[in-house]
Amino acid sequence: MTFRSFAAAALFAAALTLNAQTAASLIAEADRFATVTFENQKAFEKLQAAEKAEPNNYEVLWRISRSYVDIGEHLPGNTDAEKEKQLEYYQKALDYANKAITANPNGPTGYVRRAIANGRVALFKGVWSAIDFVKQTKADCEKAIQLDPNDNVAYYVLGRTHAKLCEKSKWIRVPLGLGWANMEESFTYYEKAIALRPNFIMFRLDAAKAYIAEEEYAKAKEHLIAVAAMPKQDEDDDKNRAEAKELLQSINGK
């Protein structure tokens, strides 16, 4: 190797190291904005900068998918134009989840983020007109659990998917290839998610709603009562805690 080529290789290696350090720093800042101060736009901007430094970084790509969902779900959705903007964010979230899976096919979080993005698109379009998205959500959650049996979010999303589908009769679902959904499995997945992350309000609230739908009020009350003492871990926790309190009052005496 000539001195010139050796120097070029050394510079290239140094650039890669610098990019990796830069990306790691930006990811840390983005996580603080996303999960501590709940400043989603600032988190997104940090991740965009990290993507420029390392375009194929799995940790960056799945976080960008998360940011698109976090921002999209809090956009106004009253007019057709506003709803279309929300859908664009969810579809972008899906694009970046796919990029994350391509970058690291063995990373469970990529599949979880794709499941969440697909679920958002399905709910937005209407579950019954977006059946392929629903099926992919189930498949991705199961893949994530296969890769990481302790992925609490995968269990939660799978539980919610079962519960949402069970709002329709099985006889309607079977011809659509959705006959696999059932409430017992929904409860199993919800409880697994809660066991893995017992202080996360959203898990408890949605599990309680599922139990109420099946008139299992004792289990619903157990989760709703527990919510009151839980710390804030998500930007929607104040709203979720208030909803849990109202739900608990509504089933008082049942």
Backbone torsions as a table, in degrees:
resi	resn	phi	psi	omega
1	MET	NA	130.7	178.5
2	THR	-73.2	162.9	179.1
3	PHE	-60.0	-39.4	-178.0
4	ARG	-64.4	-46.0	-178.6
5	SER	-68.6	-35.7	177.2
6	PHE	-63.4	-42.8	179.1
7	ALA	-64.4	-40.1	179.2
8	ALA	-64.1	-42.3	178.9
9	ALA	-63.9	-40.4	179.3
10	ALA	-64.2	-41.0	178.3
11	LEU	-64.9	-40.3	179.5
12	PHE	-63.4	-45.3	179.0
13	ALA	-62.6	-39.9	179.0
14	ALA	-64.6	-38.8	178.8
15	ALA	-64.8	-41.6	178.2
16	LEU	-62.2	-43.3	179.1
17	THR	-62.4	-43.3	179.0
18	LEU	-63.2	-42.8	178.8
19	ASN	-61.6	-41.9	180.0
20	ALA	-63.6	-42.2	178.4
21	GLN	-65.0	-42.1	179.7
22	THR	-62.8	-46.1	-179.4
23	ALA	-61.9	-44.4	-179.9
24	ALA	-60.6	-41.7	179.0
25	SER	-65.1	-42.9	-180.0
26	LEU	-66.9	-37.3	177.1
27	ILE	-62.3	-43.9	179.4
28	ALA	-60.8	-42.3	178.1
29	GLU	-65.7	-42.4	179.9
30	ALA	-62.0	-41.4	179.4
31	ASP	-62.9	-37.7	178.1
32	ARG	-64.2	-44.0	178.3
33	PHE	-65.6	-39.2	-174.4
34	ALA	-76.5	-36.5	-170.0
35	THR	-116.3	-8.7	-179.0
36	VAL	-114.2	-53.6	-178.3
37	THR	-97.4	-10.4	177.5
38	PHE	57.7	44.4	175.8
39	GLU	-106.2	85.1	-169.7
40	ASN	-65.2	-38.2	-178.9
41	GLN	-66.4	-39.7	178.5
42	LYS	-66.0	-39.3	176.9
43	ALA	-61.0	-43.6	-179.5
44	PHE	-61.2	-43.0	-179.1
45	GLU	-64.7	-39.7	176.9
46	LYS	-63.2	-40.2	-178.5
47	LEU	-71.1	-33.9	174.9
48	GLN	-62.1	-40.7	177.4
49	ALA	-65.6	-39.7	179.0
50	ALA	-65.1	-36.4	178.8
51	GLU	-64.9	-35.5	177.3
52	LYS	-64.5	-37.2	179.0
53	ALA	-71.5	-41.3	-178.8
54	GLU	-139.5	88.3	-173.9
55	PRO	-61.7	-25.3	-176.7
56	ASN	-110.3	23.1	-179.4
57	ASN	-78.2	114.4	-178.5
58	TYR	-55.2	-44.5	-177.6
59	GLU	-64.3	-31.0	176.7
60	VAL	-75.2	-44.3	-173.2
61	LEU	-65.2	-44.4	-179.1
62	TRP	-70.1	-29.6	177.5
63	ARG	-70.3	-34.0	175.3
64	ILE	-64.5	-40.0	175.3
65	SER	-58.0	-44.8	177.9
66	ARG	-59.8	-43.0	-178.5
67	SER	-62.6	-41.0	178.9
68	TYR	-61.2	-38.7	177.2
69	VAL	-69.6	-46.1	-178.7
70	ASP	-58.4	-41.5	179.3
71	ILE	-74.3	-45.2	-176.3
72	GLY	-60.1	-40.6	-176.2
73	GLU	-71.9	-13.3	178.9
74	HIS	-107.7	6.6	173.7
75	LEU	-75.8	151.5	174.2
76	PRO	-63.8	145.5	-178.3
77	GLY	-136.8	43.1	-176.4
78	ASN	-90.3	-38.6	-178.2
79	THR	-100.2	166.9	177.7
80	ASP	-61.0	-39.3	-179.8
81	ALA	-65.3	-40.2	178.9
82	GLU	-67.0	-39.6	178.5
83	LYS	-65.9	-38.5	178.3
84	GLU	-64.6	-36.9	177.8
85	LYS	-64.7	-43.0	176.8
86	GLN	-59.0	-46.5	-179.4
87	LEU	-60.8	-37.8	177.3
88	GLU	-59.4	-40.8	179.4
89	TYR	-65.5	-41.5	179.8
90	TYR	-67.5	-36.5	177.7
91	GLN	-69.8	-34.7	173.9
92	LYS	-64.7	-39.5	176.8
93	ALA	-59.7	-40.0	178.0
94	LEU	-65.5	-42.0	178.5
95	ASP	-59.0	-45.5	-176.9
96	TYR	-73.8	-30.3	173.9
97	ALA	-64.1	-41.2	176.6
98	ASN	-62.1	-40.7	177.4
99	LYS	-62.9	-40.2	179.3
100	ALA	-63.3	-42.0	179.5
101	ILE	-65.6	-39.1	176.4
102	THR	-63.0	-40.5	-179.3
103	ALA	-68.4	-34.1	-179.0
104	ASN	-149.2	88.5	-178.2
105	PRO	-64.0	-15.2	-179.2
106	ASN	-102.5	10.7	177.7
107	GLY	-92.4	117.0	-176.7
108	PRO	-62.9	-33.0	-174.3
109	THR	-66.1	-30.8	176.3
110	GLY	-59.4	-42.5	179.8
111	TYR	-70.2	-37.0	176.6
112	VAL	-62.9	-44.9	180.0
113	ARG	-65.1	-36.2	177.2
114	ARG	-68.2	-37.5	177.0
115	ALA	-61.3	-43.4	179.9
116	ILE	-65.9	-44.1	179.3
117	ALA	-63.4	-44.8	177.4
118	ASN	-61.9	-40.7	178.3
119	GLY	-62.7	-39.9	178.1
120	ARG	-64.0	-44.2	178.8
121	VAL	-63.3	-41.5	-179.6
122	ALA	-63.5	-45.9	179.1
123	LEU	-64.8	-36.6	-178.4
124	PHE	-67.3	-43.6	-178.1
125	LYS	-81.8	-17.7	-172.8
126	GLY	102.0	117.8	-173.7
127	VAL	-51.6	-38.0	-172.0
128	TRP	-80.2	-8.3	173.7
129	SER	-110.9	7.3	-179.5
130	ALA	-135.1	48.6	-172.0
131	ILE	-62.0	-39.4	-179.6
132	ASP	-62.3	-35.5	177.7
133	PHE	-64.7	-39.7	179.6
134	VAL	-65.0	-45.2	179.8
135	LYS	-62.6	-38.7	178.7
136	GLN	-68.0	-35.2	176.6
137	THR	-58.7	-47.8	178.6
138	LYS	-60.6	-47.4	-177.8
139	ALA	-61.8	-40.3	-178.5
140	ASP	-70.6	-37.5	176.3
141	CYS	-63.3	-43.4	180.0
142	GLU	-65.0	-37.1	176.7
143	LYS	-65.3	-43.0	179.7
144	ALA	-62.0	-41.2	179.7
145	ILE	-67.6	-36.3	176.0
146	GLN	-60.8	-41.1	-179.5
147	LEU	-76.7	-32.7	-180.0
148	ASP	-144.9	96.9	-177.8
149	PRO	-63.7	-7.1	179.5
150	ASN	-110.4	21.7	179.3
151	ASP	-80.8	97.8	-174.0
152	ASN	-63.0	-35.7	-177.9
153	VAL	-67.9	-37.7	178.9
154	ALA	-61.3	-43.1	178.3
155	TYR	-64.3	-41.6	179.7
156	TYR	-61.8	-48.8	-178.4
157	VAL	-63.0	-38.0	178.8
158	LEU	-66.5	-41.3	177.2
159	GLY	-62.8	-41.9	-179.8
160	ARG	-67.6	-35.5	178.4
161	THR	-64.2	-46.0	177.2
162	HIS	-59.3	-46.5	-177.4
163	ALA	-63.4	-42.6	-179.1
164	LYS	-63.5	-43.2	-179.3
165	LEU	-67.0	-32.2	-178.1
166	CYS	-73.6	-0.2	172.1
167	GLU	-68.0	-19.0	175.7
168	LYS	-107.3	150.8	178.4
169	SER	-60.1	147.1	178.1
170	LYS	-59.8	-32.8	-178.7
171	TRP	-67.5	-23.6	174.4
172	ILE	-81.0	-36.6	-174.4
173	ARG	-77.3	-35.1	-174.9
174	VAL	-56.2	-48.6	-180.0
175	PRO	-63.2	-18.6	-179.7
176	LEU	-92.2	0.5	-178.8
177	GLY	79.0	22.7	-177.7
178	LEU	-118.1	20.0	-178.7
179	GLY	-68.0	-12.5	-179.0
180	TRP	-69.0	-20.7	-176.6
181	ALA	-70.5	136.1	173.6
182	ASN	-155.3	154.9	-173.1
183	MET	-72.1	-30.7	178.7
184	GLU	-61.8	-41.3	177.2
185	GLU	-69.4	-35.2	176.3
186	SER	-57.8	-47.5	178.9
187	PHE	-61.6	-42.2	-179.4
188	THR	-59.4	-46.2	-178.3
189	TYR	-70.0	-40.0	176.5
190	TYR	-59.8	-46.8	-177.4
191	GLU	-65.7	-34.0	177.1
192	LYS	-65.8	-44.5	178.0
193	ALA	-59.4	-43.4	-178.8
194	ILE	-66.9	-39.6	178.3
195	ALA	-61.8	-36.0	-179.3
196	LEU	-78.9	-29.5	179.1
197	ARG	-141.1	76.5	-170.3
198	PRO	-68.5	-18.3	-176.3
199	ASN	-102.4	20.2	179.9
200	PHE	-99.9	115.2	-170.2
201	ILE	-60.3	-44.5	-175.4
202	MET	-58.4	-39.0	179.2
203	PHE	-60.6	-47.6	-178.2
204	ARG	-65.1	-42.2	-177.5
205	LEU	-64.2	-47.8	-178.0
206	ASP	-69.8	-33.8	174.6
207	ALA	-63.2	-42.5	179.4
208	ALA	-61.4	-41.1	178.3
209	LYS	-61.0	-40.3	178.9
210	ALA	-64.8	-42.3	178.7
211	TYR	-65.2	-38.7	178.1
212	ILE	-63.6	-40.5	179.0
213	ALA	-59.4	-29.1	179.4
214	GLU	-100.5	10.1	178.0
215	GLU	60.3	31.6	174.4
216	GLU	-98.8	75.3	-168.6
217	TYR	-71.1	-32.1	-179.5
218	ALA	-62.0	-44.5	178.3
219	LYS	-66.6	-39.8	178.9
220	ALA	-61.2	-45.6	-179.5
221	LYS	-61.9	-39.8	179.7
222	GLU	-55.4	-45.8	-178.7
223	HIS	-74.1	-40.2	-178.0
224	LEU	-67.4	-37.6	177.5
225	ILE	-65.7	-39.2	-178.2
226	ALA	-63.9	-30.4	-175.9
227	VAL	-59.2	-36.7	-172.9
228	ALA	-55.8	-34.2	-174.9
229	ALA	-96.9	5.4	-174.7
230	MET	-84.7	144.1	179.2
231	PRO	-72.6	158.5	177.2
232	LYS	-77.3	120.7	179.9
233	GLN	-124.5	-6.2	-177.9
234	ASP	-139.2	150.1	-177.0
235	GLU	-62.7	-21.2	-179.5
236	ASP	-96.5	7.8	-174.0
237	ASP	-65.6	-33.5	178.1
238	ASP	-63.0	-44.7	177.9
239	LYS	-65.6	-42.6	-179.2
240	ASN	-65.5	-38.3	178.6
241	ARG	-65.3	-39.9	178.1
242	ALA	-65.1	-40.2	178.5
243	GLU	-65.2	-40.0	178.7
244	ALA	-61.1	-41.3	179.3
245	LYS	-63.2	-42.6	179.1
246	GLU	-65.7	-41.7	178.5
247	LEU	-61.9	-43.3	-179.8
248	LEU	-60.6	-42.5	178.2
249	GLN	-64.5	-35.5	-176.9
250	SER	-70.3	-22.3	179.9
251	ILE	-108.1	12.0	177.9
252	ASN	-58.7	128.4	-180.0
253	GLY	91.7	-4.4	-180.0
254	LYS	-96.8	NA	NA
